[in-house]
Amino acid sequence: MSEHTPIGLDNGTAPIRALTHSGNFHADETLGYVILHYALAPQGDLRARVLEAQPGDRLIFARTRAPERIQASDIVFDVGGLYAPAKGRYDHHMKDKPLREDGTPYSAAGLLWKDYGVAAIRNILETPLDDSTVAAIWQAIDKSLILPIDQDDNGVAKMGKLSLADIVSACGPAWDTAELYGPEEARAREARGFANAAVAVASHLVNVVDRARASLKATDRVLTAYDTAEDKRILVMETGMPTEKVIFEHDLPVVYVVSPTGTGQWNVKAVPPVRGDFGQRVPLPEAWRGLERQALAGISGVPDAVFAHPARFICGAGSRDGAIRMARLALEIGAAPLPA
């Protein structure tokens, strides 16, 4: 994160002139613009600002390579040949590129995220959070979104098809636009393409921030539930939420997760042996496979049993107690020796 006060974050209200290059655009400068939007002027019109100046807008944004415009701007990113954050310069195309601690070159998005990411997160969040939680969200997004864009933009590793980088590139006009419609229309379509890409990236960033916030909340709840569990192999959650990530990151010996579905039913889900795998540490009993209601209740002895999936990774009951009973039975059966 930033070691100085970035331009525009000094609690002032003076207009800030930000600039990136014109021409073909990529995920890093598109996201860079979105980061500045949320950090400095989140009430502004993200799309309209790209197409023309908006009266009263604090963030004045331009896409050009004109040297005099670059010189006159407060913040310049992905162009200009200089990385000097205290002066508002965030290029990364020099011979001596700015590098992460692990040696990965930064992109413009990564450099702006260092200085403006926390402010952007705070303005995106609908409910204020403490500094440590915001820092954890910043770190999670830096790892999951910003680093891959740094790698992609610098040719270290491609993000691949249908990635954010691919979606941004698809917003640009086709190569023969000027040939078909003339240079003026080509420039107009390029500007509209960048504006459309910025809207898509902004929506993604907002969702990523919210999911990172929720992931931290889930971590706290999963670890609390695990600490208070009678049987550490059965994790009982009072609200449905992602648990697998926490289980594997903290190496918890959980076999089954019991949680409500939101419709009054409670499910028992088997934890896979490897995160993201289709297998189970302990599959549900073979005798339950594919059974429903009365048939399942009869063979399991759980009166409100509802179903058991044929793949033996999930089953459900009509109550919390019923689901816990099914999880305990499944453990007893799964741990029992096979008949000779």
C-alpha positions as CSV (number, residue, x, y, z in Angstrom):
1,M,0.0,0.0,0.0
2,S,1.0,3.6,-0.3
3,E,3.8,5.1,1.8
4,H,2.9,8.7,1.0
5,T,-0.3,10.7,0.6
6,P,-1.4,10.1,-3.0
7,I,-2.6,13.0,-5.0
8,G,-6.3,13.8,-4.4
9,L,-6.5,11.9,-1.1
10,D,-5.6,14.8,1.1
11,N,-9.3,15.5,1.9
12,G,-9.3,18.3,-0.6
13,T,-12.0,18.9,-3.2
14,A,-10.0,20.5,-6.0
15,P,-10.5,18.9,-9.4
16,I,-8.0,16.2,-10.3
17,R,-6.9,15.8,-14.0
18,A,-6.1,12.1,-14.7
19,L,-4.8,10.8,-18.0
20,T,-4.0,7.6,-19.8
21,H,-3.1,6.9,-23.4
22,S,-5.4,6.8,-26.3
23,G,-5.5,3.9,-28.8
24,N,-5.9,0.2,-28.0
25,F,-6.8,-0.3,-24.4
26,H,-6.3,-3.2,-22.0
27,A,-7.5,-4.3,-18.6
28,D,-4.8,-2.5,-16.6
29,E,-5.5,1.1,-17.7
30,T,-9.2,0.4,-17.7
31,L,-9.1,-0.9,-14.2
32,G,-6.8,2.0,-13.3
33,Y,-9.4,4.5,-14.4
34,V,-12.1,2.6,-12.4
35,I,-9.8,2.6,-9.2
36,L,-9.4,6.4,-9.5
37,H,-13.1,6.8,-10.1
38,Y,-14.0,5.1,-6.8
39,A,-11.1,6.6,-4.9
40,L,-11.6,10.2,-6.0
41,A,-15.1,10.8,-7.5
42,P,-17.4,7.9,-7.0
43,Q,-20.5,10.1,-7.4
44,G,-19.4,11.0,-10.9
45,D,-20.7,9.4,-14.1
46,L,-18.1,6.7,-14.9
47,R,-19.1,6.2,-18.5
48,A,-20.1,9.7,-19.5
49,R,-16.8,11.2,-18.1
50,V,-14.9,9.1,-20.7
51,L,-16.9,10.5,-23.6
52,E,-17.0,14.2,-22.5
53,A,-16.2,16.5,-19.6
54,Q,-18.9,16.5,-16.9
55,P,-19.6,19.9,-15.3
56,G,-18.8,19.8,-11.6
57,D,-17.0,16.5,-11.8
58,R,-14.0,16.3,-9.5
59,L,-12.2,13.8,-11.7
60,I,-11.4,15.2,-15.2
61,F,-10.3,12.3,-17.3
62,A,-8.6,12.2,-20.7
63,R,-7.1,9.5,-23.1
64,T,-4.3,11.0,-25.2
65,R,-0.6,10.7,-25.9
66,A,-0.1,14.4,-26.4
67,P,3.0,15.5,-24.4
68,E,1.6,18.8,-23.4
69,R,-1.6,17.1,-22.0
70,I,0.6,14.6,-20.1
71,Q,2.7,17.3,-18.6
72,A,-0.4,19.3,-17.5
73,S,-2.1,16.3,-15.8
74,D,-2.1,15.6,-12.1
75,I,-2.2,11.8,-12.4
76,V,-0.8,10.0,-15.5
77,F,-1.0,6.2,-15.7
78,D,0.2,3.6,-18.3
79,V,1.9,6.3,-20.3
80,G,4.6,8.9,-19.8
81,G,7.7,6.8,-19.1
82,L,7.9,7.6,-15.4
83,Y,7.0,6.0,-12.1
84,A,7.0,8.7,-9.5
85,P,3.9,8.2,-7.3
86,A,4.5,11.3,-5.2
87,K,4.2,13.3,-8.5
88,G,1.2,11.3,-9.7
89,R,3.1,9.3,-12.4
90,Y,2.2,5.6,-12.7
91,D,3.8,4.2,-15.9
92,H,5.5,0.8,-16.0
93,H,6.9,0.6,-19.5
94,M,10.4,1.7,-18.6
95,K,13.5,-0.5,-18.7
96,D,13.7,-0.5,-15.0
97,K,10.1,-1.5,-14.3
98,P,8.6,-1.2,-10.8
99,L,8.5,-4.7,-9.3
100,R,6.5,-6.5,-6.6
101,E,8.5,-8.1,-3.8
102,D,8.3,-11.4,-5.6
103,G,9.8,-9.9,-8.8
104,T,6.5,-9.6,-10.7
105,P,6.4,-6.4,-12.8
106,Y,3.5,-4.1,-11.8
107,S,1.0,-2.9,-14.4
108,A,-0.7,0.5,-14.2
109,A,-3.6,-1.1,-12.3
110,G,-1.2,-2.6,-9.7
111,L,0.6,0.7,-9.1
112,L,-2.7,2.6,-8.7
113,W,-4.1,-0.1,-6.5
114,K,-1.1,0.4,-4.1
115,D,-2.0,4.1,-3.7
116,Y,-5.7,4.3,-4.2
117,G,-7.1,0.8,-3.6
118,V,-7.9,1.4,0.1
119,A,-9.8,4.6,-0.7
120,A,-11.6,2.9,-3.5
121,I,-12.7,0.0,-1.2
122,R,-14.0,2.4,1.4
123,N,-16.1,4.2,-1.1
124,I,-17.4,1.0,-2.6
125,L,-18.4,-0.5,0.8
126,E,-22.0,0.2,1.7
127,T,-21.2,-0.2,5.4
128,P,-18.0,1.2,6.9
129,L,-15.5,-1.4,8.2
130,D,-12.4,-1.1,10.5
131,D,-9.0,-0.5,9.1
132,S,-7.8,-4.1,9.5
133,T,-10.7,-5.5,7.6
134,V,-10.3,-3.0,4.8
135,A,-6.6,-3.9,4.6
136,A,-7.5,-7.6,4.4
137,I,-10.0,-6.9,1.6
138,W,-7.3,-4.9,-0.2
139,Q,-4.8,-7.8,0.2
140,A,-7.4,-10.4,-1.0
141,I,-8.2,-8.4,-4.2
142,D,-4.5,-7.7,-4.8
143,K,-3.9,-11.4,-4.9
144,S,-7.0,-12.6,-6.8
145,L,-7.5,-9.8,-9.3
146,I,-4.7,-7.2,-9.4
147,L,-1.7,-9.6,-9.6
148,P,-3.2,-11.6,-12.5
149,I,-3.7,-8.3,-14.4
150,D,-0.1,-7.3,-13.6
151,Q,1.1,-10.7,-14.9
152,D,-1.1,-10.6,-18.0
153,D,-0.2,-7.0,-19.0
154,N,3.5,-7.7,-18.6
155,G,3.5,-11.0,-20.5
156,V,4.2,-13.1,-17.4
157,A,1.0,-15.2,-17.6
158,K,-2.1,-14.9,-19.7
159,M,-5.4,-14.6,-17.9
160,G,-7.1,-16.6,-20.7
161,K,-10.4,-16.6,-22.6
162,L,-13.4,-15.1,-20.9
163,S,-11.2,-13.4,-18.3
164,L,-11.6,-9.8,-17.4
165,A,-8.7,-9.0,-19.7
166,D,-10.5,-10.7,-22.6
167,I,-13.7,-9.0,-21.9
168,V,-12.0,-5.6,-21.9
169,S,-10.3,-6.3,-25.2
170,A,-13.5,-7.4,-26.8
171,C,-14.9,-3.9,-26.1
172,G,-12.5,-2.3,-28.5
173,P,-13.5,-1.7,-32.1
174,A,-12.5,-4.2,-34.8
175,W,-9.2,-3.7,-36.6
176,D,-10.9,-2.5,-39.8
177,T,-13.2,0.1,-38.3
178,A,-11.3,3.0,-39.7
179,E,-11.2,1.4,-43.1
180,L,-15.0,0.8,-43.1
181,Y,-16.2,3.9,-41.4
182,G,-13.4,6.5,-41.4
183,P,-10.9,7.6,-38.7
184,E,-13.3,9.9,-36.9
185,E,-15.9,7.2,-36.4
186,A,-13.1,4.8,-35.4
187,R,-12.0,7.2,-32.7
188,A,-15.5,7.6,-31.5
189,R,-16.0,3.8,-31.3
190,E,-12.8,3.5,-29.4
191,A,-13.9,6.0,-26.8
192,R,-17.3,4.3,-26.5
193,G,-15.5,0.9,-26.2
194,F,-13.3,2.2,-23.3
195,A,-16.4,3.6,-21.6
196,N,-18.2,0.3,-21.9
197,A,-15.2,-1.6,-20.7
198,A,-14.9,0.7,-17.7
199,V,-18.5,0.0,-16.8
200,A,-18.0,-3.7,-17.0
201,V,-14.7,-3.5,-14.9
202,A,-16.4,-1.3,-12.3
203,S,-19.2,-3.7,-11.9
204,H,-16.7,-6.5,-11.4
205,L,-14.6,-4.6,-8.9
206,V,-17.7,-3.7,-6.8
207,N,-18.7,-7.4,-6.8
208,V,-15.2,-8.5,-5.9
209,V,-15.0,-6.1,-3.0
210,D,-18.3,-7.3,-1.6
211,R,-17.3,-11.0,-2.0
212,A,-14.0,-10.4,-0.3
213,R,-15.8,-8.7,2.6
214,A,-18.2,-11.6,2.8
215,S,-15.4,-14.1,2.6
216,L,-13.6,-12.6,5.7
217,K,-16.9,-12.7,7.5
218,A,-17.4,-16.3,6.6
219,T,-13.9,-17.1,7.8
220,D,-14.7,-15.7,11.3
221,R,-17.9,-17.7,11.5
222,V,-16.5,-21.0,10.2
223,L,-13.6,-20.8,12.7
224,T,-16.0,-19.9,15.6
225,A,-18.3,-22.8,14.7
226,Y,-15.3,-25.2,14.5
227,D,-13.9,-24.1,17.8
228,T,-17.3,-24.8,19.5
229,A,-18.0,-28.1,17.7
230,E,-18.6,-31.2,19.8
231,D,-17.2,-33.4,17.0
232,K,-14.6,-31.6,15.0
233,R,-15.5,-33.7,12.0
234,I,-19.0,-32.2,11.8
235,L,-19.2,-28.4,11.2
236,V,-22.6,-27.0,12.0
237,M,-23.3,-23.6,10.4
238,E,-26.4,-21.7,11.4
239,T,-26.3,-19.8,8.1
240,G,-25.5,-21.0,4.6
241,M,-22.1,-19.7,3.4
242,P,-18.9,-20.9,1.7
243,T,-16.9,-23.1,4.0
244,E,-14.6,-25.2,1.8
245,K,-12.0,-22.4,1.4
246,V,-11.7,-21.9,5.1
247,I,-11.6,-25.6,5.8
248,F,-8.6,-26.2,3.5
249,E,-6.7,-22.9,4.2
250,H,-6.8,-23.8,8.0
251,D,-6.4,-27.5,7.5
252,L,-9.5,-28.4,9.5
253,P,-10.4,-32.1,9.7
254,V,-14.0,-31.5,8.9
255,V,-15.8,-34.3,7.1
256,Y,-19.4,-33.0,6.8
257,V,-20.8,-29.5,6.8
258,V,-24.4,-29.1,8.1
259,S,-26.2,-25.9,7.2
260,P,-29.7,-24.5,6.4
261,T,-30.8,-24.1,2.8
262,G,-33.1,-21.0,3.3
263,T,-36.2,-23.0,2.7
264,G,-36.5,-24.7,6.1
265,Q,-34.4,-27.7,5.0
266,W,-31.0,-28.6,6.4
267,N,-28.3,-30.2,4.3
268,V,-25.3,-32.3,5.0
269,K,-22.5,-31.8,2.5
270,A,-19.4,-34.0,2.3
271,V,-16.0,-32.2,2.2
272,P,-13.8,-33.4,-0.7
273,P,-10.3,-34.8,-0.1
274,V,-8.8,-31.9,-2.1
275,R,-10.3,-28.4,-2.5
276,G,-12.5,-28.2,-5.6
277,D,-12.4,-32.0,-6.1
278,F,-15.6,-34.0,-6.8
279,G,-14.7,-36.8,-4.3
280,Q,-15.5,-37.0,-0.6
281,R,-13.3,-37.5,2.5
282,V,-16.0,-39.9,3.7
283,P,-18.9,-40.5,1.2
284,L,-22.4,-40.7,2.4
285,P,-23.6,-44.3,3.0
286,E,-24.0,-46.5,-0.1
287,A,-27.4,-47.7,1.2
288,W,-28.7,-44.1,1.1
289,R,-27.7,-43.4,-2.5
290,G,-30.5,-41.8,-4.5
291,L,-33.2,-42.4,-1.8
292,E,-35.9,-39.9,-0.9
293,R,-38.2,-39.2,2.1
294,Q,-40.0,-42.4,3.3
295,A,-37.5,-44.8,1.8
296,L,-34.6,-42.8,3.1
297,A,-36.2,-42.3,6.5
298,G,-36.8,-46.1,6.8
299,I,-33.2,-47.1,6.0
300,S,-31.5,-44.3,7.9
301,G,-33.7,-44.1,10.9
302,V,-34.0,-40.3,10.6
303,P,-37.8,-39.6,10.5
304,D,-37.5,-36.3,8.6
305,A,-34.8,-37.4,6.1
306,V,-35.5,-35.7,2.7
307,F,-33.0,-36.9,0.1
308,A,-29.5,-38.4,-0.5
309,H,-27.8,-37.6,-3.8
310,P,-26.9,-40.5,-6.0
311,A,-23.3,-39.2,-6.0
312,R,-23.2,-39.5,-2.2
313,F,-21.8,-36.0,-1.6
314,I,-25.0,-34.3,-0.1
315,C,-28.1,-35.3,1.7
316,G,-30.8,-33.4,3.6
317,A,-33.4,-33.4,6.4
318,G,-36.3,-31.3,7.4
319,S,-34.7,-30.1,10.6
320,R,-31.3,-29.1,12.1
321,D,-31.4,-32.0,14.5
322,G,-32.3,-34.4,11.7
323,A,-29.4,-33.3,9.5
324,I,-26.9,-33.5,12.4
325,R,-28.2,-37.0,13.1
326,M,-27.6,-38.0,9.4
327,A,-24.1,-36.6,9.6
328,R,-23.3,-38.6,12.7
329,L,-24.8,-41.8,11.2
330,A,-22.8,-41.3,8.1
331,L,-19.6,-41.0,10.1
332,E,-20.4,-44.2,12.0
333,I,-21.1,-46.1,8.9
334,G,-18.2,-44.7,7.0
335,A,-15.8,-45.4,9.8
336,A,-17.1,-49.0,10.4
337,P,-15.0,-51.8,9.0
338,L,-16.2,-53.5,5.8
339,P,-17.8,-56.9,6.3
340,A,-15.6,-59.9,5.6
